[in-house]
């Protein structure tokens, strides 16, 4: 039995100057499923992704494994240096396959439905990050995101390009970008305890409801260990509810055990796992 990939249509352009193609999974010339490969070329690096992998006939015969390995070869031929996959939280078989192929969990998506308006602790207030505070905040936010990406396994060049590109795309109008909450948490003396960035309508859930996303939550280094991270998340929930949004999601790096524990204690639950593998 020979498992191969056959193009399912022409190659197409993907977002952010990428390229993508859908493939049939073939066994002895007979289609038994499909998958998609996508790549985003850049200077000195090229991340890729395998998605939509589904075996529709003859499951548990290793066809998904062979198809994934064939997709990796496609991405190598496209110049990719890393491949990512996304596995739903309840897809245990998919997670086992990913681990068997050498993929390592890098990030988790977590979501919480919002209903009750949380209160901030006494003595703490918040203010908008406006034009005066924005340049210094942006510089620190980009640098911090870059370091997080490096710590999660990305190379320095890819992390630099991704951090700068993602911020420019997400905040095209700086502090005046629509549907964006940029806040600082202050103590009674006006000292900045931390900051928050929420995209209030980043996406939509399957039923059409808007989904907000925590893009950044950061406690000032000298203020850590006092519960301000929890307060900033409560502030994020307040911003969402004030905007009429009742679902809030976030990404967390899987090796950040403190953050994962915080979000779980606040009622956030894992929906997707992001895993990566080097193709070098």
C-alpha positions in Angstrom: 0.0 0.0 0.0 1.5 3.3 -1.1 0.3 6.6 0.5 1.0 9.8 -1.4 -0.2 13.4 -1.8 -1.9 14.6 -5.0 -2.8 18.3 -5.6 -6.4 19.2 -5.1 -6.5 22.2 -7.3 -3.9 24.9 -8.0 -1.7 26.6 -5.5 -3.2 29.8 -4.0 -2.0 33.0 -2.3 -2.4 33.0 1.4 -2.6 35.9 3.8 0.6 37.9 4.6 2.3 37.1 1.3 2.0 33.3 1.9 1.3 30.4 -0.3 -1.1 27.5 0.3 -2.3 24.4 -1.4 -4.9 21.7 -0.7 -3.9 18.0 -1.2 -5.7 14.7 -1.6 -4.3 11.8 0.5 -4.0 8.9 -1.9 -3.5 5.2 -1.3 -2.7 3.2 -4.4 -4.3 6.0 -6.5 -7.5 6.1 -4.4 -8.4 9.2 -2.3 -8.7 8.5 1.4 -8.5 12.0 2.9 -6.9 15.4 2.5 -4.8 18.1 4.1 -3.5 21.7 3.4 0.0 23.1 3.4 0.7 26.8 3.9 4.0 28.7 4.0 4.9 32.3 4.8 8.3 33.1 3.3 10.5 35.7 5.0 14.1 36.9 5.2 16.2 34.0 6.5 13.2 31.9 7.7 10.0 30.5 6.4 7.4 29.1 8.8 4.9 26.6 7.5 1.7 24.9 8.6 -0.1 21.7 8.1 -3.9 22.0 8.5 -7.2 20.4 7.6 -5.7 16.9 8.0 -8.4 14.3 7.8 -8.4 10.6 6.9 -11.9 9.7 5.8 -11.2 6.0 4.9 -9.1 3.4 6.6 -8.2 5.2 9.8 -5.7 3.7 12.3 -3.6 2.3 9.4 -0.8 4.9 9.6 -2.2 6.9 6.7 -2.3 10.2 8.7 1.3 9.7 9.8 2.6 9.1 6.2 0.5 12.0 4.9 1.9 14.4 7.5 5.5 13.3 6.7 4.8 13.9 3.0 3.3 17.3 3.8 6.5 18.2 5.7 8.5 17.3 2.6 6.3 19.7 0.6 7.0 22.5 3.1 10.8 21.7 3.0 10.6 22.1 -0.8 9.0 25.5 -0.3 11.9 26.5 1.9 10.2 26.2 5.3 12.4 25.9 8.3 9.6 25.1 10.8 6.2 23.6 10.6 3.3 24.3 13.0 0.1 22.3 13.6 -3.0 23.1 15.6 -4.8 20.4 17.5 -8.2 20.8 19.2 -8.1 20.3 22.9 -10.3 17.2 22.8 -8.5 15.5 19.8 -6.5 13.0 21.8 -5.6 10.9 18.7 -4.3 14.0 16.9 -2.2 15.0 19.9 -0.7 11.5 20.1 0.1 11.6 16.4 1.8 15.0 16.7 4.0 13.8 19.6 4.9 10.6 17.7 6.1 12.8 14.8 8.3 14.9 17.1 6.1 18.0 17.5 6.4 19.9 20.7 3.6 21.9 22.3 4.5 25.6 22.1 1.3 27.5 22.9 -2.3 27.0 24.0 -5.5 28.9 23.2 -7.9 29.4 26.1 -11.3 30.9 26.2 -13.8 32.0 28.9 -17.5 33.0 28.6 -18.1 36.3 30.5 -21.2 37.2 32.5 -20.5 38.8 35.8 -18.8 42.3 35.8 -15.7 42.0 38.1 -14.7 44.7 40.5 -11.2 46.1 40.8 -9.5 45.9 44.3 -9.9 49.0 46.4 -7.2 51.7 45.8 -6.5 50.6 42.2 -7.6 52.5 39.1 -6.9 52.3 35.4 -6.3 54.7 32.5 -6.1 54.6 28.8 -2.7 54.3 27.1 -2.9 57.4 24.9 -0.6 59.1 22.4 1.8 60.3 25.2 2.3 56.9 26.7 2.0 54.8 23.5 5.6 55.1 22.0 7.3 53.8 25.2 4.7 51.2 25.7 4.9 49.9 22.1 8.7 49.7 22.2 8.6 47.6 25.4 5.7 45.5 24.1 7.5 44.6 20.9 10.7 43.7 22.7 8.8 41.6 25.2 6.9 39.7 22.5 10.1 39.1 20.6 11.8 37.6 23.7 8.7 35.4 24.4 8.9 34.1 20.8 12.6 33.3 21.2 12.0 31.5 24.5 9.3 29.4 22.9 11.7 28.1 20.3 11.7 30.6 17.4 15.0 31.9 16.0 16.1 35.4 16.6 15.5 36.6 13.0 12.0 35.1 12.8 11.1 36.4 16.3 12.2 39.9 15.4 10.3 40.0 12.1 7.2 38.4 13.6 7.0 40.7 16.6 7.3 43.9 14.5 4.9 42.6 11.8 2.3 41.5 14.3 2.2 44.8 16.1 2.0 46.8 12.9 -0.9 44.7 11.7 -2.8 44.6 14.9 -2.4 48.3 15.8 -2.3 50.2 12.5 -3.6 53.4 14.1 -1.6 53.0 17.3 -3.7 53.9 20.4 -6.6 55.0 18.2 -7.0 51.6 16.5 -10.7 50.7 16.6 -12.0 48.0 18.9 -8.9 48.1 20.9 -8.5 48.5 24.7 -5.0 49.7 25.9 -5.0 50.3 29.6 -2.5 50.8 32.5 -3.3 49.7 36.0 -2.4 52.3 38.7 -2.0 52.3 42.4 -3.3 55.0 44.7 -0.1 57.1 44.1 -0.3 56.9 40.3 2.4 54.3 40.0 2.0 52.0 36.9 1.5 48.4 38.1 1.0 46.8 34.7 -0.6 47.2 31.3 -3.2 45.5 29.2 -4.0 45.2 25.5 -7.3 43.6 24.3 -8.6 43.3 20.8 -12.3 43.6 21.5 -13.5 42.0 18.3 -10.6 39.9 17.0 -12.8 37.1 15.6 -16.2 35.5 15.8 -17.3 32.2 17.3 -19.2 29.6 15.2 -22.5 31.1 16.3 -21.5 34.6 15.2 -20.8 36.1 18.6 -17.8 38.3 18.7 -14.6 37.0 20.4 -12.2 39.3 22.1 -8.6 38.5 22.6 -6.0 39.3 25.2 -3.0 40.4 23.1 -0.8 41.4 26.1 -1.0 41.4 29.9 2.1 42.5 31.6 2.9 43.3 35.3 5.8 45.6 36.0 8.8 43.6 37.1 9.0 45.2 40.5 5.3 44.7 41.1 5.1 41.0 40.4 3.9 38.5 43.0 1.1 40.8 44.4 -1.8 39.5 42.4 -1.8 42.3 39.8 -1.9 39.8 36.9 -5.3 38.6 38.2 -6.5 42.2 38.5 -5.4 43.0 34.9 -7.3 40.0 33.6 -10.4 41.2 35.6 -9.9 44.6 33.9 -9.8 42.9 30.5 -13.1 41.2 31.3 -14.6 44.6 32.3 -13.4 46.1 29.0 -15.1 43.3 27.0 -18.4 43.5 28.9 -18.5 47.3 28.5 -18.1 46.8 24.7 -20.9 44.2 24.7 -18.5 41.2 24.1 -19.1 38.2 26.3 -16.3 35.8 25.2 -12.6 36.4 25.9 -9.7 34.3 24.6 -5.9 34.3 24.9 -2.7 32.6 23.9 -0.3 31.4 26.6 3.1 29.8 26.1 2.8 26.2 27.3 6.0 26.4 29.4 4.7 29.4 31.4 3.2 27.4 34.3 2.4 30.4 36.4 0.3 32.0 33.7 -1.4 28.8 32.8 -2.4 28.2 36.4 -3.7 31.8 36.7 -5.9 31.5 33.7 -7.2 28.1 34.8 -8.1 29.5 38.2 -10.0 32.4 36.5 -12.1 29.9 34.5 -10.3 29.9 31.1 -10.3 26.5 29.4 -8.0 25.2 26.7 -9.6 25.0 23.2 -6.5 24.5 20.9 -2.9 23.4 21.3 -0.2 24.8 18.9 2.7 22.5 18.3 5.9 23.0 16.3 8.7 21.0 14.7 12.0 22.1 13.1 12.5 21.2 9.5 16.2 21.9 9.4 
